[in-house]
Structures are given as structure tokens and as C-alpha cells.
Amino acid sequence: MADKPQPLGRLLRSSSDLNRLIARAQEQRALLARVTDELPSPLDQHCAAALERDGRLLLYTDSPAWSSRLRFHARTLSRQLRSKGLVFDRIIIRVIPPGGSKRKVPKRGQGRNLSRENASIIRSLSESVDDPRLQAALKRLADRCRS
């Protein structure tokens, strides 16, 4: 007979991988707090994340505009952090896309539609092609014409 199911909370607390992940998240939050303490307002409110990786400090902002402003402030920030005992070889600043989403790639057959003029050109080109597979592909492409 199988063992009695264990409560999820106990399983999660006993997972060493999860514990390492939680510890890493806490370290990142603490680093972010130390960084934002050194930033002027309102720049401190737009620094969304801070990570230490291979001696570099990676800072993430919530928009390209704030990223640019933070780049101008990076040298001063580096000096301020060094005086507090945080030394980094380099500060790298990146932007987190809104909502954390990445650019959506259209599924096959859901790409951009062609204009009528382009579809007509491709259709006439398909009629002059000898290869039947290429001819069929060009006709399918021409059928993507916007209505």
C-alpha cells in the first residue's frame, strides 16, 4: 500500500532546491533594497530587480526611459555601493518588458497578411514556375491576401 499523502507545506519546506531558491530570492530582494537606498527619487521606484552575477551587478528597470536615466547614474551608484562594501566589476542595466511578456511569435499560417497588390504579384509569379511544389507554396502565400 502507498504511503499516506503528505501536506504540501511540509513537502515544500523540506525541498532543498526550493530552500535554495527562496534563499536566492531573499538575497536578491536585500540587494535591491541596498541599491534603491542609494538611488535618488523617483529613480529608486523604477529599479525593479537587482542581481549579482560573476562580479557584475545587473539592474532591471521598468522602461527604456528609466533605464537610460539609471545608466547616467551608474558611475555614482558604483561609488556609493563601493563605500558600503559592495564592489562590482561592472553595472549592467536592462529593461524588463511590460508584464514580463516576450514578443509573441505567430503560429504557422497566422503571419501578416499580404496586400492585394503583393498577392497578385506572387500569384502571377507562381504561374511561371515549373516546380509544382514551389508553385503550390507561392499560391498558398498569395492566398494570405487581406480582404
C-alpha positions as MATLAB code, in Angstrom:
seq = 'MADKPQPLGRLLRSSSDLNRLIARAQEQRALLARVTDELPSPLDQHCAAALERDGRLLLYTDSPAWSSRLRFHARTLSRQLRSKGLVFDRIIIRVIPPGGSKRKVPKRGQGRNLSRENASIIRSLSESVDDPRLQAALKRLADRCRS';
ca = [
       0.000    0.000    0.000;
       1.243    3.508   -0.833;
       2.418    5.950    1.810;
      -0.050    8.408    3.222;
      -0.026   11.690    1.251;
       1.945   14.444    2.967;
       0.759   18.017    3.315;
       2.067   20.251    0.536;
       3.516   22.740    3.001;
       5.725   20.080    4.582;
       6.918   18.884    1.183;
       7.758   22.399    0.109;
       9.628   23.182    3.320;
      11.674   20.002    3.045;
      12.746   20.546   -0.550;
      16.407   21.607   -0.634;
      16.004   23.014   -4.150;
      13.085   25.152   -3.047;
      15.003   26.315    0.026;
      17.935   27.393   -2.162;
      15.524   29.213   -4.471;
      13.883   31.024   -1.559;
      17.280   31.978   -0.131;
      18.383   33.327   -3.528;
      15.190   35.386   -3.840;
      15.748   36.850   -0.369;
      19.342   37.743   -1.285;
      18.126   39.475   -4.437;
      15.486   41.424   -2.513;
      18.109   42.531    0.020;
      20.471   43.600   -2.782;
      17.673   45.525   -4.482;
      16.903   47.305   -1.196;
      20.568   48.297   -0.780;
      20.721   49.558   -4.378;
      17.472   51.529   -4.224;
      18.603   53.122   -0.938;
      21.432   54.719   -2.916;
      19.267   55.906   -5.828;
      17.578   59.305   -5.919;
      13.826   59.537   -6.067;
      11.953   58.759   -8.362;
      14.673   56.575   -9.956;
      14.587   54.250   -6.954;
      10.945   53.411   -7.682;
      11.729   52.266  -11.230;
      14.556   49.875  -10.421;
      12.620   46.602  -10.472;
      15.295   43.975   -9.794;
      18.960   43.628   -8.862;
      21.095   40.536   -9.401;
      24.751   39.816   -8.751;
      26.286   37.560  -11.371;
      30.006   36.842  -11.823;
      31.062   40.060  -10.111;
      28.659   42.173  -12.145;
      25.569   43.972  -10.916;
      22.562   43.556  -13.198;
      19.846   46.130  -12.681;
      16.444   45.902  -14.337;
      14.170   48.893  -14.857;
      10.528   49.031  -15.861;
      11.017   51.127  -19.013;
      13.679   52.184  -21.519;
      13.444   55.797  -20.319;
      14.283   54.860  -16.721;
      16.981   52.525  -17.976;
      18.672   55.479  -19.707;
      18.417   57.624  -16.588;
      19.910   54.830  -14.497;
      22.816   54.476  -16.954;
      23.664   58.147  -16.382;
      23.635   57.480  -12.636;
      25.603   54.181  -12.783;
      29.064   55.630  -12.049;
      27.800   57.471   -8.976;
      25.890   54.395   -7.857;
      29.023   52.266   -8.206;
      30.985   54.658   -5.960;
      28.184   54.762   -3.381;
      27.893   50.964   -3.288;
      31.689   50.588   -3.040;
      31.686   52.863    0.013;
      29.102   50.497    1.566;
      31.268   47.420    0.871;
      29.523   46.273   -2.320;
      32.095   46.097   -5.098;
      31.162   45.136   -8.652;
      33.335   44.957  -11.760;
      30.584   46.420  -13.866;
      26.960   47.577  -13.691;
      24.701   46.322  -16.477;
      21.270   47.879  -16.921;
      18.411   46.198  -18.746;
      14.690   46.677  -19.249;
      12.024   44.247  -18.108;
       9.281   44.155  -20.763;
       5.847   45.307  -19.553;
       4.039   42.433  -17.909;
       7.179   40.331  -18.271;
       5.942   39.133  -21.634;
       8.075   38.357  -24.606;
       7.292   39.174  -28.203;
       4.689   36.749  -29.485;
       5.686   34.686  -32.464;
       2.726   33.987  -34.751;
       1.781   30.362  -35.218;
       2.213   28.850  -38.628;
      -0.311   30.327  -41.003;
      -1.048   33.283  -38.734;
       1.600   35.679  -40.015;
       0.994   39.027  -41.603;
      -1.464   39.225  -44.429;
      -0.365   40.397  -47.848;
      -1.721   43.397  -49.661;
      -3.791   42.640  -52.759;
      -1.057   44.029  -54.972;
       1.636   41.780  -53.472;
      -0.660   38.763  -53.578;
      -1.320   39.416  -57.264;
       2.409   39.614  -57.995;
       3.100   36.360  -56.140;
       0.175   34.615  -57.846;
       1.417   35.606  -61.324;
       4.925   34.534  -60.358;
       3.615   31.113  -59.293;
       2.174   30.570  -62.773;
       5.618   30.975  -64.345;
       7.343   28.458  -62.046;
       7.965   24.907  -63.313;
       8.455   23.244  -59.927;
       4.997   22.082  -58.720;
       5.931   22.247  -55.005;
       7.230   25.803  -55.293;
       4.213   26.755  -57.379;
       1.852   25.399  -54.702;
       3.760   27.200  -51.927;
       3.583   30.509  -53.804;
      -0.153   30.083  -54.346;
      -0.666   29.408  -50.631;
       1.323   32.527  -49.855;
      -0.766   34.576  -52.297;
      -3.924   33.347  -50.567;
      -2.899   35.314  -47.447;
      -4.152   38.471  -49.115;
      -6.049   40.862  -46.814;
      -9.634   41.350  -47.742;
];
